[in-house]
Amino acid sequence: MPSNTALTVGGKIEYVKIKTNNPYTHEPVSVVLADVLVNNWFASDPEKQKNKPVVLEKSGTFTGAKLEGIRYEQLLPFNNPIEELNGATDAFRVLVGDFVTTEDGTGVVHTAPSFGADDMKVARANGIGALTLVDKQGKFKENVGEFSNRYVKDYLNEQDYQSVDVDIAVHLKQTGKAFNVQKYVHNYPHCWRTDKPVLYYPLDSWFIRASSVKERMYELNQTINWKPASTGEGRFGKWLENLQDWNLSRSRYWGVPLPIWRTEDGSEEKCIGSVETLAAEIEKANAALNLNQSVPVDLHRPYIDEIVLVADDGKTELRRELDLIDVWFDSGSMPYAQWHYPFENKEKFGLNFPADFIAEGVDQTRGWFYTLHAIATMVFDSVAFKNVVSNGLVLDKNGYKMSKRLGNAVDPFETITTYGADATRWYMISNSQPWDNLKFDIEGIAESRAKFFGKLYNTYSFFALYANVDKFEVNEQKIIPVSERSELDRWIISKLNSLIKEVMESYADYEPTKAARAIETFIDEHLSNWYVRLSRRRFWKPSSDESTAGKGGIASDKKAAYETLYECLMAVSQLAAPIAPFFSDWLYRNLSKTVDSSVHLTLLKKADETVIDKALEQRMDYAQRISSLVLSLRKKEKIRVRQPLQKILLPILDESFQIYVDSVKDLILAEVNVKEIEYVTDTAGLVNKKAKPNFKTLGKRLGKNMKAAQDAISNWTQADITKIEQSNHYALNLNGETFDLTLEDVEITAEDIPGWQVATDGALTVALDVTITPALEAEGMARDIVNRIQNIRKDRDFDVTDRIAVKLQKHDAVLPAIEQFSDYIKSETLANTLDLIDGLNGGEKVELPGEIELGIEIQKA
């Protein structure tokens, strides 16, 4: 307030003059404020608001423009001369400014040009001078009356510090110049090291006239691929649209000196562009001024400050401007400085500029991103980077900024030591897009490690185990053509090449999160949980067939399985390498014949479009989704997977549906342990479906029509639901408007029917017969016996090829299983014999369904 030299009002804001009594001195006063804010400061009901002053008389309204030019008495007169601002020294006049609002306050803004950007701007525009009554230490100067030499804030942590704010408020109350004094909390910049408030202070600076090329900067920015696009178009684009000149200089000691020498009166100046130029100018100055200077070994302060140059008249001294260059100018010069351009490496610079890609925090919109772009535009009329990822922040798991002071910071070294760099990288990149803020949760890394790396490692281990047993080696010259492999092989190869295409496109478009998620889905849902699981028997088969018998070869189907899985693992090691460099290299070296090579030195595999079969992928997608629905129904009914069931009912979706499902029917039945699939065309009376709107997709589109849409969709008939399921389209008419809906816009569920369980996935519906007959129950028990025997083999470290003899304790509950499925049990467990023994004493105790406990004895045959 002591530095106030003007008052600013809004030109279009309506003001009033009110007569009242000063609440502190009780003297009659008149105050001017915005009409809409009167009730904030005066009692609308004096009986209920006795703590507020009363309006004694109120004028009619008038705009702020009517107040422009009115003069007023200085609030705190200490007889200080007004400082020139652009040559002007007027003061204590009412101005009009567009930054005045009526959101709070009074609608009249104290204006101190020395301590605010808006204040300085409006003062310069209106010929107002300044008062700078605070020094660079944060203290009032000598000539501020009773407040002289006092710190404006507690910068020194003084034990007996008295707030000068409070004392000024008391002074204004006592002199009748304060109408309302209260504490007000507002945002204010603070030093990140000391938490002390930052003092704004007027300083003379050097500027680059960036505003003269802002249109060109904006045009070039349109050619940059921003991730996300909203940062380039919004935050950065808006910054360029409203660009101000670049404040280049800083009043500091450490940094790059401003290479400008000037005469004392500022009439002549020289800007030095190189050491060579500086040496030449020093030589001229030495000759003209009889000096003995040389180029300093260290070009920083204080050595460079001692250099004196000479004006063109050969007599007048030129002294260096003491300011430094903004450190962001250094950063923005990086593309040239790294090559020492233009003094050398011109060819290298030409090959490397502009950069293909840069990445930094989103807070660099006005820092590095801007300075790179500004310098490149001004010097080369070019962008400095073609692509940019504007990184978000890493927050704690609750969404707060990490801080040692708050105790929520995660130690990166401890995290990497515990979980590894790859798991940490994979979690961070797959969890959210790099430009989104990441809620970092240690438990998420553990989950990511298990879901991706665990499954990939287990898949490799499975391959390595059997490949070593069979001494399998890839012979690139004798690989079985993909067209001659099984449908399961052709499917995973098709999915692999679709994955390669998607991942490479994602990387090329700077979308690593999409790439990571695609790789993760491929490993989890397709390679590990589908292809390997359904191919296990192929790897377990004896190595030879008729064509290879006695020759030490591998059966063709088994060889195809090895080659297919090998190709998938090799490709994944490449695709994952940019995100998980260490594990990918380990995997590649274990698979590669040349163990001294690295995955990072290989050429990225390109997608082979000739082996991508979308129809096959669709067929297998049906198999996976149907299997998933059936398994979910088993889980719901608590029916174990080893228990066979009789039938699945599948309503036909379209003409190709039954053909597609029939081609993968055997896979589905084996996966879900069901005997048969039956197709139905008319589901009326069999499956009753219901629909409800998906608020996530429809909310914004329908707006006020959302409630009507909810009522309409909830009352859809079975024919309505069938229509959208089959065509993926439904025209919904609401209040005279038509909205085109797809399956994504609705959630469809199906009700169970007697003896059956029903589940849906989009348009796909599955009904499962959950009735268990005695024959099915016996087969289920046989499968459980197989499982227990296999577990014992594993626990006793039997080789996968060892033949065995099995003795099973006799029990009524297992008799049907042994009587009907003895051959099946022996085949699955490599048992030469399977005998039921009364009172079996040896062996191991196992539990079977129905809380049955009996003994099993296994010996190598």
Order of alpha helices (4+ residues) and beta strands (2+ residues): beta-beta-beta-alpha-beta-beta-beta-beta-alpha-alpha-beta-alpha-beta-alpha-beta-beta-beta-beta-alpha-beta-beta-beta-alpha-alpha-alpha-beta-alpha-beta-beta-alpha-alpha-beta-alpha-alpha-alpha-alpha-alpha-alpha-alpha-alpha-beta-alpha-alpha-beta-beta-alpha-alpha-alpha-beta-beta-beta-beta-beta-alpha-beta-alpha-beta-beta-beta
